[in-house]
Amino acid sequence: MSLTPDEEEMVALVREFVDERVKPHVREFEETDTYPEAFIEEMKKLGFFGLLAPAEHGGVDVSTAAFARVTEELARGWMSLAGAIGGHSVITYLVKTFGTPEQQAAYLPRMATGEVRATMALTEPSGGSDLQSMRTQATYDADTDEWVINGSKTWISNAAHSGLIGLLCRTDREASPAHAGMSVILVEPGAGLEVSPKIPKLGYKGVEACTLSFDAMRVPASAVLGGVPNVGWGQMMRGLEVGRVQVAARALGVGQAALEAAVAYAQQRESFGKPIWKHQSVGNLIADMATKMRAARLLTIDAAQRLDSGTRADLEAGMAKLFASETAMQVALDAMRVHGGYGFSREFDVERYFRDAPLMILGEGTNEIQRNVIAAQVIARDAAGHNF
């Protein structure tokens, strides 16, 4: 992955932050499921929340490829920290790409510094990955020039710590197909919005996931992303290309951490008079783990570079997310097998990687849905005479 010298310096800074600050202390936050405020403050100072914000608004403005590398390094230390900038970065991208000049001026400078942290709200309690069945709606009140929002969203990461919510909802209930009547509304927490306690989770500790309940919440008409309603589906789908590259990079970080742990242990641990990697059963595991990780990384690089070229990357980002997440899950499991009984112990980090890996399979569109999307894109590109 070709990065500029400044981007390489940023990646090196993240690696140093992870190795020196995160890894020695991650279990303190993990075991108590405590929000990592100290890490977040350091990440703000280092510019991690401004990675996709334009330089003219105080951001770092790196390429998608560099963003993926930064994400991988963060996830290598603790996947939750990569999650802390995930939805925030997607909303940064959406405001940068589709926002009105007023929206960009109001939000991007504060998002770049982390003063305002953002999240995206798509999934609903009864909808899951079927976004077109969503029930959350905003009704326009011409008397006050406001949108009135009702409904709920769930599994919203960073919900309790976000100052801006990129809400995808219905703004035209009569539209057909349904996605033609959806908008992204930029919502600041306030009256009419209730944030639930955090949802207990298997992994992805520290960073909360909550349910958002909207009860006649009023926001100004100017809160619609781009100023034009009913075009939010296309905006969000474009943002999800960035989001899926980010999820793929998170998976790479978890998988890389698991691989590194397995390689180190396989050289230290001996049985029958030799390091266990020399036993074919263990050596084969390591060979397969390393090969799959390289393939996953190349898919992620390809998707990121395609986005940087200005080309749609819905197929490539979907493939990267699918393969990298499945690979991370398998590599995490195999790392536990290399460790034997110790892999099941909380004294070793591989059990955490095994708990964190499933999130990337389920999040940003489940892999079952992702396969449907990939198949549809392959057929569409074939019909158009394009490569796939």
C-alpha positions as CSV (number, residue, x, y, z in Angstrom):
1,M,0.0,0.0,0.0
2,S,1.7,3.2,-1.2
3,L,1.4,6.0,1.3
4,T,2.9,9.5,1.4
5,P,5.8,10.1,3.8
6,D,3.4,12.1,6.0
7,E,1.0,9.2,6.0
8,E,3.7,6.7,6.9
9,E,4.7,9.0,9.8
10,M,1.1,9.0,11.0
11,V,1.0,5.2,10.8
12,A,4.2,4.9,12.8
13,L,2.8,7.3,15.4
14,V,-0.2,5.1,15.8
15,R,2.0,2.0,16.1
16,E,4.0,3.6,18.8
17,F,0.9,4.7,20.6
18,V,-0.5,1.2,20.5
19,D,2.7,-0.5,21.6
20,E,3.7,1.9,24.4
21,R,0.3,3.2,25.7
22,V,-2.4,0.8,24.8
23,K,-1.1,-2.8,25.0
24,P,0.3,-2.5,28.6
25,H,-3.0,-1.2,29.9
26,V,-5.8,-2.6,27.8
27,R,-6.8,-5.3,30.2
28,E,-7.5,-2.7,32.9
29,F,-10.3,-1.3,30.7
30,E,-11.3,-4.6,29.2
31,E,-11.9,-6.4,32.4
32,T,-14.2,-3.7,33.9
33,D,-15.8,-2.7,30.5
34,T,-14.8,0.9,31.3
35,Y,-14.9,3.6,28.7
36,P,-11.3,4.4,27.7
37,E,-11.4,8.1,28.3
38,A,-7.7,8.4,28.8
39,F,-7.0,6.7,25.5
40,I,-9.6,8.8,23.7
41,E,-8.1,12.0,25.0
42,E,-4.7,11.0,23.7
43,M,-6.2,10.0,20.3
44,K,-7.8,13.5,20.1
45,K,-4.5,15.2,20.7
46,L,-2.8,13.0,18.1
47,G,-5.4,13.8,15.4
48,F,-6.9,10.4,15.0
49,F,-10.5,11.8,14.9
50,G,-9.6,14.1,12.1
51,L,-8.1,11.5,9.7
52,L,-10.8,12.1,7.0
53,A,-11.5,15.7,7.7
54,P,-10.2,18.3,5.2
55,A,-7.1,20.2,6.1
56,E,-8.9,23.5,5.6
57,H,-11.2,22.5,8.5
58,G,-8.3,21.4,10.7
59,G,-8.2,17.8,9.7
60,V,-5.4,15.5,8.8
61,D,-7.0,14.6,5.5
62,V,-5.3,11.2,4.8
63,S,-6.1,8.8,2.0
64,T,-8.5,5.9,2.6
65,A,-5.5,3.6,2.3
66,A,-3.8,5.4,5.2
67,F,-7.0,5.5,7.1
68,A,-7.2,1.7,6.8
69,R,-3.6,1.3,8.0
70,V,-4.3,3.5,11.0
71,T,-7.4,1.5,11.8
72,E,-5.5,-1.8,11.6
73,E,-2.8,-0.5,14.0
74,L,-5.4,0.6,16.5
75,A,-7.3,-2.7,16.3
76,R,-4.0,-4.6,16.7
77,G,-3.8,-3.0,20.1
78,W,-7.5,-3.0,21.0
79,M,-10.3,-3.3,18.5
80,S,-12.5,-1.0,20.6
81,L,-10.3,2.0,19.9
82,A,-10.7,1.4,16.2
83,G,-14.4,1.3,16.8
84,A,-14.3,4.6,18.6
85,I,-13.3,6.3,15.3
86,G,-15.3,4.1,13.0
87,G,-18.8,5.7,12.8
88,H,-17.2,9.1,13.5
89,S,-15.1,8.8,10.4
90,V,-18.0,7.7,8.2
91,I,-20.0,10.8,9.3
92,T,-17.0,13.0,8.8
93,Y,-16.7,11.6,5.2
94,L,-20.5,12.2,4.6
95,V,-20.3,15.8,5.9
96,K,-17.2,16.5,3.8
97,T,-18.6,14.9,0.7
98,F,-22.3,15.9,0.8
99,G,-22.7,18.6,3.5
100,T,-23.7,22.1,2.8
101,P,-21.0,24.8,3.3
102,E,-22.8,25.7,6.5
103,Q,-22.9,22.1,7.8
104,Q,-19.2,21.7,6.9
105,A,-18.2,24.9,8.7
106,A,-20.4,24.0,11.8
107,Y,-19.2,20.5,12.3
108,L,-15.9,19.6,10.5
109,P,-13.5,21.7,12.6
110,R,-14.9,20.3,15.9
111,M,-15.1,16.8,14.5
112,A,-11.4,17.0,13.4
113,T,-10.3,17.7,16.9
114,G,-12.6,15.2,18.5
115,E,-14.5,18.0,20.4
116,V,-17.5,16.6,18.6
117,R,-17.6,12.9,18.2
118,A,-20.1,11.4,15.8
119,T,-21.9,8.2,15.3
120,M,-24.2,6.8,12.6
121,A,-27.6,5.4,13.3
122,L,-29.0,2.9,10.8
123,T,-30.0,-0.4,12.5
124,E,-33.4,-0.8,14.1
125,P,-34.6,-3.3,16.7
126,S,-36.9,-5.0,14.2
127,G,-35.0,-4.4,11.0
128,G,-31.4,-5.5,11.3
129,S,-29.7,-5.4,7.9
130,D,-33.0,-4.8,6.1
131,L,-32.6,-1.0,6.1
132,Q,-35.5,-0.5,3.6
133,S,-37.9,-1.8,6.2
134,M,-36.9,0.9,8.7
135,R,-39.7,2.6,10.6
136,T,-37.9,5.6,12.1
137,Q,-39.4,8.6,10.3
138,A,-39.1,12.4,10.3
139,T,-42.2,14.5,9.4
140,Y,-41.8,18.0,8.2
141,D,-43.6,20.7,10.2
142,A,-44.1,23.6,7.8
143,D,-45.3,25.9,10.6
144,T,-41.9,25.7,12.4
145,D,-39.7,24.7,9.5
146,E,-38.6,21.6,11.5
147,W,-38.4,17.9,11.2
148,V,-40.1,15.9,13.9
149,I,-38.4,12.5,14.5
150,N,-40.0,9.4,15.9
151,G,-38.6,5.8,16.1
152,S,-35.6,3.9,17.5
153,K,-32.2,2.7,16.4
154,T,-30.1,0.1,18.2
155,W,-26.5,-1.2,18.4
156,I,-25.3,2.4,18.0
157,S,-21.6,2.5,18.9
158,N,-20.4,5.5,21.0
159,A,-24.0,6.6,21.4
160,A,-23.5,8.0,24.9
161,H,-20.4,10.0,24.0
162,S,-21.4,11.4,20.6
163,G,-22.3,15.0,20.0
164,L,-23.6,14.3,16.5
165,I,-25.7,11.5,15.1
166,G,-25.9,10.8,11.4
167,L,-29.5,9.4,11.4
168,L,-30.9,7.5,8.3
169,C,-34.7,7.7,8.4
170,R,-37.8,8.0,6.3
171,T,-38.8,11.5,5.2
172,D,-41.3,10.4,2.6
173,R,-43.4,7.5,3.7
174,E,-45.2,7.3,0.3
175,A,-42.0,6.9,-1.8
176,S,-41.5,3.7,-3.8
177,P,-39.1,2.1,-3.6
178,A,-38.7,2.9,0.1
179,H,-35.1,4.0,-0.2
180,A,-36.2,6.9,-2.5
181,G,-37.8,8.5,0.5
182,M,-34.9,8.4,3.0
183,S,-32.7,11.2,4.3
184,V,-29.6,11.5,6.5
185,I,-30.4,14.0,9.3
186,L,-27.6,15.4,11.4
187,V,-29.0,15.2,14.9
188,E,-27.4,16.8,18.0
189,P,-28.5,15.1,21.3
190,G,-31.3,17.0,23.1
191,A,-34.9,17.0,24.1
192,G,-36.8,14.1,22.6
193,L,-33.9,11.7,22.4
194,E,-33.3,9.0,25.0
195,V,-30.1,7.0,25.1
196,S,-30.4,3.6,26.7
197,P,-27.8,2.0,29.1
198,K,-25.1,0.2,27.2
199,I,-26.0,-3.2,25.8
200,P,-23.9,-6.0,27.4
201,K,-21.6,-7.6,24.8
202,L,-19.4,-10.7,24.4
203,G,-16.5,-8.5,23.2
204,Y,-15.9,-5.0,21.9
205,K,-15.6,-3.9,25.6
206,G,-15.1,-0.3,26.8
207,V,-16.9,1.4,23.9
208,E,-20.6,1.3,24.5
209,A,-23.4,0.3,22.1
210,C,-26.9,1.6,23.0
211,T,-30.4,2.1,21.7
212,L,-31.6,5.5,20.7
213,S,-35.2,6.4,21.1
214,F,-36.7,9.4,19.3
215,D,-40.0,10.8,20.7
216,A,-41.2,13.8,18.7
217,M,-37.7,15.1,18.6
218,R,-37.5,18.4,16.7
219,V,-34.5,19.4,14.6
220,P,-34.3,22.4,12.1
221,A,-34.9,21.8,8.4
222,S,-31.3,22.7,7.8
223,A,-30.2,19.5,9.6
224,V,-30.8,17.4,6.5
225,L,-27.5,16.4,5.1
226,G,-26.8,18.4,2.0
227,G,-30.0,20.5,2.5
228,V,-32.1,18.3,0.2
229,P,-34.3,15.5,1.6
230,N,-35.0,12.1,0.2
231,V,-31.5,11.5,-1.2
232,G,-30.0,10.0,2.0
233,W,-29.9,6.4,0.8
234,G,-27.3,7.1,-1.9
235,Q,-25.3,9.2,0.5
236,M,-25.3,6.6,3.2
237,M,-24.4,3.8,0.8
238,R,-21.4,5.8,-0.3
239,G,-20.4,6.3,3.3
240,L,-20.8,2.6,4.0
241,E,-18.1,1.9,1.4
242,V,-15.7,3.7,3.7
243,G,-17.3,2.0,6.7
244,R,-16.7,-1.5,5.2
245,V,-13.1,-0.7,4.4
246,Q,-12.8,0.4,8.0
247,V,-14.4,-2.8,9.4
248,A,-12.1,-4.9,7.1
249,A,-9.1,-3.0,8.6
250,R,-10.4,-3.6,12.1
251,A,-10.5,-7.3,11.3
252,L,-7.0,-7.1,9.9
253,G,-5.8,-5.6,13.2
254,V,-7.4,-8.3,15.3
255,G,-6.2,-11.1,13.0
256,Q,-2.7,-9.6,12.9
257,A,-2.5,-9.5,16.7
258,A,-3.7,-13.1,16.9
259,L,-1.2,-14.2,14.3
260,E,1.7,-12.4,16.1
261,A,0.7,-14.0,19.4
262,A,0.6,-17.4,17.8
263,V,3.9,-17.0,16.1
264,A,5.6,-15.8,19.3
265,Y,4.1,-18.6,21.4
266,A,4.9,-21.3,18.9
267,Q,8.6,-20.4,19.1
268,Q,8.7,-20.3,22.9
269,R,6.7,-23.3,23.7
270,E,8.4,-26.7,23.4
271,S,7.1,-30.2,23.3
272,F,8.8,-33.5,22.6
273,G,12.1,-31.6,22.6
274,K,11.5,-29.0,20.0
275,P,9.5,-25.7,19.4
276,I,5.9,-26.6,18.7
277,W,5.9,-24.8,15.3
278,K,8.2,-27.6,14.0
279,H,5.3,-30.0,14.6
280,Q,3.5,-30.2,11.3
281,S,0.0,-29.7,12.8
282,V,1.0,-26.4,14.4
283,G,3.2,-25.3,11.5
284,N,0.4,-25.8,9.1
285,L,-1.9,-23.7,11.2
286,I,0.6,-20.8,11.1
287,A,1.2,-21.2,7.4
288,D,-2.6,-21.0,6.7
289,M,-3.1,-18.1,9.1
290,A,-0.3,-16.0,7.5
291,T,-1.5,-16.7,4.0
292,K,-5.1,-15.8,4.7
293,M,-4.0,-12.6,6.5
294,R,-2.0,-11.5,3.4
295,A,-4.9,-12.2,1.1
296,A,-7.3,-10.2,3.4
297,R,-4.9,-7.3,3.5
298,L,-4.5,-7.2,-0.3
299,L,-8.3,-7.2,-0.7
300,T,-8.5,-4.3,1.8
301,I,-5.8,-2.4,0.0
302,D,-7.5,-2.8,-3.3
303,A,-10.8,-1.5,-2.0
304,A,-9.1,1.5,-0.3
305,Q,-7.2,2.4,-3.4
306,R,-10.3,2.2,-5.5
307,L,-12.1,4.6,-3.2
308,D,-9.1,7.0,-3.4
309,S,-9.3,6.9,-7.2
310,G,-12.8,8.3,-6.9
311,T,-14.4,5.1,-8.2
312,R,-17.3,3.3,-6.6
313,A,-16.1,0.5,-4.5
314,D,-19.2,-1.2,-3.3
315,L,-18.2,-4.6,-4.6
316,E,-14.5,-4.3,-3.5
317,A,-15.3,-2.9,-0.1
318,G,-17.9,-5.7,0.4
319,M,-15.4,-8.4,-0.6
320,A,-12.8,-7.0,1.7
321,K,-15.2,-6.8,4.6
322,L,-16.5,-10.3,4.0
323,F,-13.1,-12.0,3.6
324,A,-11.2,-10.0,6.2
325,S,-13.8,-10.6,8.9
326,E,-14.1,-14.3,8.3
327,T,-10.3,-14.6,8.2
328,A,-10.0,-12.7,11.5
329,M,-12.4,-15.1,13.1
330,Q,-10.6,-18.2,11.8
331,V,-7.1,-16.8,12.7
332,A,-8.3,-15.9,16.2
333,L,-9.6,-19.5,16.7
334,D,-6.4,-21.0,15.3
335,A,-4.3,-18.8,17.6
336,M,-6.2,-20.3,20.5
337,R,-5.4,-23.8,19.2
338,V,-1.7,-23.0,18.9
339,H,-1.8,-21.8,22.6
340,G,-3.6,-25.0,23.7
341,G,-5.2,-24.7,27.1
342,Y,-3.6,-21.3,27.6
343,G,-5.6,-19.9,24.7
344,F,-8.7,-20.3,26.8
345,S,-7.2,-18.4,29.7
346,R,-7.8,-14.7,30.3
347,E,-4.1,-14.5,31.1
348,F,-3.4,-14.5,27.4
349,D,-4.8,-12.0,24.9
350,V,-5.8,-14.5,22.3
351,E,-9.1,-15.1,24.1
352,R,-9.9,-11.4,23.7
353,Y,-9.2,-11.6,20.0
354,F,-11.6,-14.5,19.7
355,R,-14.3,-12.5,21.5
356,D,-13.7,-9.4,19.4
357,A,-13.6,-11.0,16.0
358,P,-17.3,-11.9,15.6
359,L,-18.3,-8.2,15.6
360,M,-16.7,-7.6,12.2
361,I,-18.8,-10.6,10.8
362,L,-22.0,-9.1,12.1
363,G,-21.4,-5.4,11.9
364,E,-21.7,-3.0,8.9
365,G,-24.1,-5.4,7.3
366,T,-23.9,-9.1,8.3
367,N,-21.8,-11.3,6.1
368,E,-24.9,-13.2,5.0
369,I,-26.3,-9.9,3.6
370,Q,-22.9,-9.0,2.3
371,R,-22.8,-12.1,0.1
372,N,-26.1,-11.0,-1.4
373,V,-24.8,-7.6,-2.2
374,I,-21.6,-9.0,-3.7
375,A,-23.5,-11.4,-5.9
376,A,-25.8,-8.6,-7.1
377,Q,-22.9,-6.4,-7.9
378,V,-21.1,-9.1,-9.9
379,I,-24.2,-9.7,-12.0
380,A,-24.7,-5.9,-12.5
381,R,-21.2,-5.4,-13.6
382,D,-21.3,-8.4,-15.9
383,A,-24.4,-7.0,-17.5
384,A,-22.7,-3.7,-18.0
385,G,-19.7,-5.3,-19.5
386,H,-17.4,-4.3,-16.7
387,N,-14.8,-6.3,-14.8
388,F,-15.7,-7.8,-11.4
